[in-house]
Amino acid sequence: MIHASLASIQQPTADDRATTYSAADDGGERYSGSVLVVEAYAAIWLIVAVWLFMLWRKQASLTERLDGLERALDRAAASAEKKAKLAASGEKAG
């Protein structure tokens, strides 16, 4: 039974197929290629600009943090130097 139904289905021949290209008119949205290229470049530049802005802000934050650490090191060094001088003057007095 299956064989009989398969035999009744005819396979398309080369003459049944289209030999030229014809675009399907589906009525969907159509965009110009140049508009798409400009939009793609604009999107890329926008992404790069946002990325650079974020890097700039992060760099400013890291600079502030580094300055704070340098000030803390300077205070610690000054404190250690003061303690060393007090200890040295205490040893000389004693």
C-alpha positions as CSV (number, residue, x, y, z in Angstrom):
1,M,0.0,0.0,0.0
2,I,2.8,2.4,0.9
3,H,4.7,1.5,-2.2
4,A,1.7,2.2,-4.4
5,S,1.1,5.7,-2.9
6,L,4.8,6.5,-3.3
7,A,4.7,5.4,-6.9
8,S,1.7,7.8,-7.6
9,I,3.7,10.8,-6.3
10,Q,5.6,12.3,-9.2
11,Q,9.0,13.8,-8.6
12,P,9.5,17.3,-10.1
13,T,11.6,17.3,-13.2
14,A,14.1,19.9,-14.4
15,D,11.4,21.5,-16.6
16,D,9.2,22.0,-13.5
17,R,11.7,24.1,-11.6
18,A,12.3,27.8,-12.1
19,T,15.4,28.6,-14.1
20,T,15.5,32.3,-13.2
21,Y,15.6,34.1,-9.9
22,S,12.5,36.0,-8.9
23,A,12.4,37.7,-5.6
24,A,9.5,36.8,-3.4
25,D,7.3,39.8,-2.6
26,D,6.3,39.1,1.0
27,G,5.3,42.7,1.8
28,G,7.7,42.7,4.7
29,E,10.0,45.6,5.8
30,R,12.8,46.5,3.4
31,Y,15.9,48.4,4.3
32,S,18.5,50.0,2.1
33,G,21.9,48.5,2.4
34,S,23.6,51.8,2.9
35,V,21.2,52.7,5.7
36,L,22.0,49.4,7.5
37,V,25.8,50.1,7.1
38,V,25.4,53.6,8.6
39,E,23.3,52.2,11.5
40,A,25.9,49.5,12.1
41,Y,28.8,52.0,12.2
42,A,26.7,54.3,14.5
43,A,26.0,51.4,16.9
44,I,29.7,50.3,16.9
45,W,30.9,53.9,17.6
46,L,28.2,54.3,20.4
47,I,29.4,51.1,22.0
48,V,33.1,52.2,21.8
49,A,32.2,55.6,23.2
50,V,30.3,54.1,26.2
51,W,33.2,51.7,26.8
52,L,35.8,54.5,26.7
53,F,33.6,56.6,29.1
54,M,33.4,53.6,31.5
55,L,37.2,53.1,31.3
56,W,37.7,56.8,32.0
57,R,35.5,56.7,35.1
58,K,37.2,53.5,36.3
59,Q,40.7,55.1,35.8
60,A,39.6,58.2,37.8
61,S,38.4,56.0,40.6
62,L,41.6,54.0,40.6
63,T,43.6,57.2,40.6
64,E,41.7,58.4,43.7
65,R,42.3,55.1,45.4
66,L,46.0,55.1,44.6
67,D,46.3,58.7,45.9
68,G,44.6,57.6,49.2
69,L,47.0,54.6,49.6
70,E,50.0,56.9,48.9
71,R,48.8,59.3,51.6
72,A,48.3,56.4,54.0
73,L,51.8,55.1,53.3
74,D,53.3,58.6,53.9
75,R,51.4,58.9,57.2
76,A,52.6,55.4,58.3
77,A,56.2,56.3,57.3
78,A,56.1,59.6,59.2
79,S,54.6,57.8,62.2
80,A,57.3,55.1,62.1
81,E,60.0,57.8,61.7
82,K,58.7,59.7,64.7
83,K,58.6,56.5,66.8
84,A,62.2,55.7,65.8
85,K,63.3,59.2,66.8
86,L,61.6,58.9,70.1
87,A,63.1,55.5,70.7
88,A,66.6,56.7,69.7
89,S,66.3,59.8,72.0
90,G,65.1,57.5,74.8
91,E,68.1,55.3,74.5
92,K,70.5,58.2,74.5
93,A,68.9,59.7,77.7
94,G,69.0,56.4,79.5
